[in-house]
């Protein structure tokens, strides 16, 4: 289980794991069991937790970093009390924008944190995932050869494409000219039949 696989789904309580993607929605896995369910993209909006950020007075802070702060400071709070949640959130993120972060948002953050704590102990999901750089298997070349590789190619290819374009244009016009006499010949043939 990774933090990047966790998803919040509109009109469905709790959090889910992305199991598989389909063209018309997602197959989601429940956190506490191996059961899966399908959620249609027509009825639901999917929000990966790694994309959620919280407004601050300076910049945005990711949800993962807030979870890490709550865990490291071992904050105590009462999930039923808005005051308790507000004070705990202010300790976790003192410079959050009070005009854009609502009590309902704070409550949702702590509910999600409470849901994920048991899984963090087993899977370490509150650890940031570091993307590894792709490994190269090519050998390094001396600088002289690198300069040859980097040197720009002559513009002969541009001239070739220009020649191709000039050659193709008359052919296209010849085809269109051929079509016009055929249609007019049919029309004249019909007129001669009508005249008789």
N, C-alpha and C positions, 0 to 999 in steps of 0.2 A: 504494500500500500504506500502510495506517494501522495504528498500534498497536492501535486498537480493533477491527480486523478479525481480529487474530491469536487463535487458539484452541488450547488443549491438549485432546486427546481421550484419554479413558481407553482402555486396551488398544491404543493406536496410538502408535508412537514419534514423537518430534519435534513440530513445530508446523505448523499449517495456517492457511490463510486461509479465512474464511467466504465462500463464493461465492454460495450461495442457501439460503434456508430453505424447508423443506417441513414439512408437518404431522407426518410421521413421522421426521424427522431433518434433517440438514444435508448439502448438497453442498459438499465441501471441496476447496480447490485446494492442490496441493503448492507449497511455497515456491520450489523450484528449477526447476520446469517449469510448463507450462500444463495439465498433466493434472489431472483432477478425479476425485474418488471420493465415493461416498455412504456416510454413516455413520448408522446407525439409532439413534434415541433409545432404543430398547428395549435395545440392547446397550452403548451408550456414554454417557458423561457428558461434556458439553461445558463447558469452563471458559475464558471469555474472559480473556486476560492482563490486561486493564485492571481486572478484578475481583479479582485476586490481590493480597493484602496480606501483609506480614510482621509478626509480633508483635515489639513492642519493649517495654521496661520501662514506657514512658509511654503510647504510642498505637500505632496501626498505620501502616506505611509502604507506599506502593504499590510494585509491582514496577517500574513505569516509572521512579520516582525512584531506585531502586537501580541500574537499568541506566544511568541518567544519571550517577550517582556513579562507577560502575565505569569508564565511558567518560572522565569528566573527570579522574579521578585516575590513569588509565592503569595500572591494577593489573596486575601480572604474577603468574601462578599456573600450577600444574601441575594439569590436570584429573584426572589419575590419582591424585594425592596428596590425601588428606583433610585432612592438616595444612596444606598449602599453601592449599587452598580455605578452610579455617577462618580462617587468618590474613588472607587477602585479604578475606573477608567481614567480618571484624571491623574492618578498615580502612574498608570501604565503609559499614558500619552498626555503629558501636561499641556502641550500646545495645540490640542485639537481645536478645530473651528466649532465653537459652541452654537453658531447660528446655522450651520449646515449639517451637523451630526446630531440626530435626534435621540431621545430616550429609547425609542423603539429600536434604533440601530444598535445602540449600546447593549440593550437587552439581548438582541439577536447574536451579537458577537460573543457574549458570555455564555449563551445557550450552546452555540456551536463549539466553544472552547470546552464546555463540560461534556459534550458528546464525544469530542476527540481525545480527551485526556487518557482514557483506557487504551485507545489504539496507539497513542504516542508511546506509552510504556512498552508496548510490544513491537511496534514498527518504527519508532523514531521519526514520526511524520513532521515534527516541528523543526527538523533540521533542513536548512536551505539546500536545495539541489544545485550542484555545480555542474554546468555542462562542460564536458571534456572536449578539448580541441581535437579535431580529426588528426589521426596519425598519418604521417607521410612515409612512404616506403621508397621514394626516389632518393638517389644519392645526390649530394650537393656537387655542383659543377664549379670549376674555377671561374673567377670573375670575368675573364676574357670571353668564355663561352656564354656566360649570362648576358653580357652586353650584346652579343650577336642575337640571342634570343629576344631581347628586349627591343632591339633596333626595329623601327617601323618598316613594314614591307612597302615596296614601290606601289604606286597608284595604278598599276596596269589593270588591276581588276575593275576599277571604276570605268576605264575606257572600254573594256570588254562588255560590261553591262550596258553602257551607253550604246554600243554597236548593236547589241541584241535588241534593245528597245526600238531603235530605228528600223531594224529589219522586220520586227514583228508588227509594227503599226501598218505598213502597206498591206501585209497579208490580211490583216483583220478588215481593212477597208475593201479589199478585193472580194472577200466573202460576202460582205454586206451588199456589194454591187451585184454580185451574182444572184442573190436572193430576190432583189427587186424586179429584174426582168422576168423571172419565173412567175411571180405573183401577177404581174401585169399580163403575161401571156395567158394565164388561166382566165383572167377577167375578160380578155378579148375573145377567147374561145367561147365563153359563156354568152357574150354579147352576140356573136355570130349565130349561135344556136337560137337565141331569142329573136333575132332578126328574121330567121327563116320561118 
